Amino acid sequence: MQHPVAGFLLSGLMHGLLCLAHPTGKSPPVCEIINTALPGKVAYPNTAAYNASNVYWSGRQDMEPSCIVLPACPEDVSKALGLVTKNDSPFTVRAGGHTAFAKGSNIEAGVVIAMDSMSDIHVSSDRSTVSVGPGARWINVTDTVTPLGIAVVGGRAPTVGVSGFILGGGLSFLTGRRGLGCDNVRNFQVALVSGKIVNANPKENKDLYWALRGGGGSSFGIVTRFDLEAYEQGDVWSRLTMWPASDTANVLSTFTRVTREKLHSGQDPDSHLIFGLTYSGAPGDAPISTVYGFHLNLSSPYAPGGEFDTMEAFAQLPEPLYNNTLITDIPGQIQSTSRSVFGQRQSWYATSVSDGVNSNGFMNDITKLRADVKARGASLNTSMIFQPLTNPTFKAMQRNGGNALGLKPAEFPSYIISIPLTWTDSALDDMIDTRANQFIDNLNAMAQERGFGNGYEYMNYSGRLQDVIASYGKKNQAKLRAIASKYDPDGLLRKLWTGYFKP
């Protein structure tokens, strides 16, 4: 499950605020150079434009860049990229700004290239392609396409950004049938460090197209437009159900059985399931088991109430603590999943296992983590979330030359397991990162010992201490490095673009 950041900044507002931007005298020369090349598109500290743009979901990204560049078109992006690299200036790029860890898409005393003003959304006349600027948020995309009766394979939280979501993979309501978000990009428009603006698709720059499908963007170039494949889509059914800790074993067993029998088998690729174990942070609390179930095709015999109702198995479980059903369009479903508090300190860590999930041992490490935090006088909200990847998804990943993730159809489903963590005390940052990473290491070792190890790390849920690209396999990691060297032979992006996962 994904969580929101600050409200969407309209491009017209940003252009108005930029009139207030002016150098403070403390900015490095590269900011002045960019301001000369892109007049009116550089925001400096202590200005309204700067303050409006320097807003992030995670409190760990609370930093003060030397200046923020707000390009309005691909040519602006190309100029800014050329100038920061020519002047050997550390920089980062922010689209949605939804990275949990520090320096993920912000920088102290460097340059941020922020995509706030590049958020246009255009639907082709035949409704088959939706072209989206890198600064757009998913709620803006879904609000645009839903009245047309179509959907794209996009995010499940309102203000998650388009760019990072796709470049890291992209789990979606449509993933069961369509694959990840990155598997449904017809074309990437990319500003390269060479100064060129190119297309990457199954016919042009095919290697770059492959790399951008899950390999992140920070080693290859800055994506300035995503051309997304669109699909016919109506209302979506969902149900959120919660059970007490005493029912965890039954709920998890039912979740994995339904995943194998209905989703992985290919019988019902229109269903989408999420299982979570959640601690509230209150003293003496026990984990609540939660199942989010979604179904995309209300006329399917596997839809709720249909002849082969996929969700019926959960109705046979003990009486839940909470049970709520919602039938609405995708924007309504997205809004219903958004409960995160903005500005708190955040961390995500993730791995994946094959079928055979057993939560009992895994929860021990989370319990220890919470105990350590409590001993230091702070509270910690923790969850462990399971999201299945099934054969219809794996098959969709192979389209158009495949993606960079190294995942293939298999006998059993895989489960992405993530642990989102929320706290308030900055003094706990390093300890929580270390213990969360230890938890992932322990989980992987346990999975290997029990014969269901996988190890794939989903980039969008991974923490700063994880080696995400290595989890794609040695062959894919080497291929990504070779592609990065081809498009950035001097290694300027690896050297200067800070904060994100590199091959």
Stockholm file with secondary structure:
# STOCKHOLM 1.0

chainA/1-503         MQHPVAGFLLSGLMHGLLCLAHPTGKSPPVCEIINTALPGKVAYPNTAAYNASNVYWSGRQDMEPSCIVLPACPEDVSKALGLVTKNDSPFTVRAGGHTAFAKGSNIEAGVVIAMDSMSDIHVSSDRSTVSVGPGARWINVTDTVTPLGIAVVGGRAPTVGVSGFILGGGLSFLTGRRGLGCDNVRNFQVALVSGKIVNANPKENKDLYWALRGGGGSSFGIVTRFDLEAYEQGDVWSRLTMWPASDTANVLSTFTRVTREKLHSGQDPDSHLIFGLTYSGAPGDAPISTVYGFHLNLSSPYAPGGEFDTMEAFAQLPEPLYNNTLITDIPGQIQSTSRSVFGQRQSWYATSVSDGVNSNGFMNDITKLRADVKARGASLNTSMIFQPLTNPTFKAMQRNGGNALGLKPAEFPSYIISIPLTWTDSALDDMIDTRANQFIDNLNAMAQERGFGNGYEYMNYSGRLQDVIASYGKKNQAKLRAIASKYDPDGLLRKLWTGYFKP
#=GR chainA/1-503 SS CCCCCSCCCCHHHHHHHHTTCCCCSCSCHHHHHHHHHSTTCEECTTSHHHHHHSCCSSGGGCCCCSEEECCSSHHHHHHHHHHHHHTTCCEEEESSCCCCSTTSSCCSSSEEEECTTCCCEEECTTSSEEEECTTCBHHHHHHHHGGGTEECSCCSSTTCBHHHHHHTCCCCTTHHHHCCGGGGEEEEEEECTTSCEEEESSSSSHHHHHHHTTSCSTTTCEEEEEEEECEECCCEEEEEEEECGGGHHHHHHHHHHHIIIIIITSSCTTEEEEEEEEECSSTTCCCEEEEEEEESCTTSTTSTTSTTCTTHHHHTSSCCSEEEEEEECHHHHHHHTCCCCTTSEEEEEEEEEESCCCHHHHHHHHHHHHHHHHHTTCCCEEEEEEEEECHHHHHHHTGGGCCSSCCCCCSSCEEEEEEEEEESCGGGHHHHHHHHHHHHHHHHHHHHHHTCBCCCCCGGGCCTTCCTGGGGCHHHHHHHHHHHHHHCTTCHHHHHBCSSCCC
#=GC SS_cons         CCCCCSCCCCHHHHHHHHTTCCCCSCSCHHHHHHHHHSTTCEECTTSHHHHHHSCCSSGGGCCCCSEEECCSSHHHHHHHHHHHHHTTCCEEEESSCCCCSTTSSCCSSSEEEECTTCCCEEECTTSSEEEECTTCBHHHHHHHHGGGTEECSCCSSTTCBHHHHHHTCCCCTTHHHHCCGGGGEEEEEEECTTSCEEEESSSSSHHHHHHHTTSCSTTTCEEEEEEEECEECCCEEEEEEEECGGGHHHHHHHHHHHIIIIIITSSCTTEEEEEEEEECSSTTCCCEEEEEEEESCTTSTTSTTSTTCTTHHHHTSSCCSEEEEEEECHHHHHHHTCCCCTTSEEEEEEEEEESCCCHHHHHHHHHHHHHHHHHTTCCCEEEEEEEEECHHHHHHHTGGGCCSSCCCCCSSCEEEEEEEEEESCGGGHHHHHHHHHHHHHHHHHHHHHHTCBCCCCCGGGCCTTCCTGGGGCHHHHHHHHHHHHHHCTTCHHHHHBCSSCCC
//
